[in-house]
């Protein structure tokens, strides 16, 4: 089977799958390579094929990259079931879900033209959204009008919508694309309050001046978190209509060349017999990637932004900050760190079927409650970071949290957030920030000879 890969109505290349050999291949088109500003889709899919890479290695790299565009968990099962496609068929799922993925890419059959596939936008009134939120135990939230409307990675229920003049639409026009991600409360009771939780963590990051997606709460009347997509830009077209430009970005697994099940540093879990197997995504792997001048145009700036992202996860107690919750813009200049998203205080749910260990360790420590000066110093040493810089950023961000928390809680409550969850998150962040303030002055004092 072959699929044409498009970016902004331009043919990028051909994705193919040989079922008999169980082998993938991807080849950039000559027009794409010849265009001004041509860029590789990611570090593992260079414009010029690697002569030392054999067919099996190429197949693995192609599968890893494109499989990371698909949803996970129940959303993946729903997509497979509705379309009568095996959930292990990467190319089959890309065919049925590939109208709109994260970033700029679109997938069609070789004889299809995206501009000839437009359909009228379908309004989504609040009352219908409310009904579908309540019906989730009986009806998959990703399926609307018999079609799967979600092609975004992740487990949490979400819906991609296009906003125009305050109205939401489900779009089928390739000239348009979703501009918002809408997340309702999780169905599971033990995750109650997640919309407020994520709302507060995202706004806290913004208050600390971290690059982060814009968010707000809406009640339909059920609360939904509304996230503005940073991989979309609405611009006027020559004919007077609006056009949504899709901006190419890739997630952390795509950037590192890892399969989706290696998004955690310990991909096999943290049981005692496998907890030392750390083959998945890690802070060290990301910082090494960002230190490569052939991949990242400004390593110093990118590493600092990533360091601040990593510190923030500790401050808010986000144990689920894995590689698919980190993205990078990717263009002719290379990789740059994209705004943060999916920021949550997981520690408020600790003990309620939610992991209490970090997705990626600081140094060798996976416990968010006991990250020490030694752990931060070890991370700095292993990644060519100046310990004083790590200490300064940790102290600055921790103090910033403590300074803005009281006013932020009141402001977000006025915007419709749930007070009890705001206070629970505030307690966790205040505790984490106080501990960070305590250890920060000790980081530069750790003896280098210990490493």
ABEGO torsion letter per residue (X at the ends): XBBBBBBGGBBAEBBBBBAAAGBBBBBBBAAAAABBGBBBABAABBABBBAABBAAAAAAAAAAAAAAABBBEAAAAAAAAAAGBBAABAAAAAAAAAABBBEABBBBBAABBAAAABBBBBBBBAAAAAAAAAAAAABBAABBGGBBABABBEABBBBBBBBBGGBBBBBABAABBBABBBBBBBABAAABGAAAAAAAAAAAAAAAGBBBBBBBBBBOABBBBBBBBAABBBBBBAAGBBBBBBBBBBBAAAAAGBBAAAABABAAEABAAAAABBABBBAAAAAAAAABAAABABAAAAAAAAAAAAAAAAAAGBAABBAAABBBBBBAAEBBBBBBBGBBBAAAABGBGBBABBABBBEABABAAABBAAAAAAAAAAAGBBAAAAAAAAAAAAAAAAAAAAAAAAAAAAAGBBAAAAAAAAAAAAAAAAAAAAAAAAAAABBAAAX
